[in-house]
Amino acid sequence: MRSHLKGRHFITIRDWNKEELETLLEFGFHLKKKYALGEPTRYLEGKTLAMLFADDSLRHRVSFEAGITQLGGHGQFLEPVKLHLVHSKEPWHDTVHVMQRYVDGIMIRLSRNPPDVKDLTNYGAAHALQEELARYASMPPHPIPVISAYSEKEHPCQVMANVMTLIEKYGWEGFRKKKVAMVWGFSRLRFAPSCWNSFGVLAGTLGMNVTFASPKGFEWDPEYQKDALRLGERSGARLEFVDSMEKAVKGADVIYVEPQSAIGKPLEESERMRAPLTHWRVGMEHFKMANPGAYFMHDMPIRRDEEVTSEVADGPMSIIYDTAENSLHVQKAIMALTMA
């Protein structure tokens, strides 16, 4: 199989236009149908994906490895500490140039640089490193694509799975018209604004209707907000920003909860800012404000009864496992179209 997307990096949604993103989504649905029918989709026969995990992961570790296998290829699970990157301090450019000679694509999950940083005071460094690795991987004699499975600035694969799920529920035209309320949720875990940034740009590119709600001090990256609005003017997207969960969920068709730490703040200060915000928790009362039949979306992992009540997370409105399932198929589409 050959496509005009071969060799393209998938690190930031901002590098992909509407038609290209829709191609990925359409091919994801094709692969999901083939999987359901038990038909082979071995587009990457004999290909190898190096999967470099600097952060822990359940969904992306399992889905990428299962996905490359279903495509007929092989995935290698790698950790920086098991390579020469940590103890021997081998440069990243040497690591990538060697990988170029062995594999057909690199998947990387890296949100902290160095990996032991626990807050967002060094925000942007890990994402910049991913972009640097992509430049190395683009060099001859064997250029290969780099796919991001998470940085502190973007989570492109996750938000593509989110949109694939919305299309599945509402159809190709319907998903653009339905109102998505993306709301900040209280959580004691550390979260970067990756999904906010990527989903905002994706919504702007595809012409979606999204209201973003977060408390003061926990707004997502203004650079990405600006890009989302600019892209939304071109696509006809309806993007709104509020500081109230109740304003956001009123008349919503989807309530999408995503926690986030404060950008540029030390962990201790972010936690102090977050402490009085426990009321930012989605419950059944918010679904009474939303449209009938509204769905609940979350990228997981979930801290039940922190950012969302167990009644919602495990209720009939929840599509968290549908979204997790679609990660497998949209990631297969990304791999197949960039690596084949």
Helices and strands as residue ranges (DSSP letters): G 13-15, H 18-37, E 48-53, H 59-70, E 74-78, G 80-82, H 92-100, E 105-109, H 125-137, E 146-148, H 156-177, E 179-183, H 194-206, E 209-213, H 222-235, E 238-242, H 245-249, E 254-257, H 267-274, G 275-277, H 284-289, E 295-298, H 310-313, H 320-339
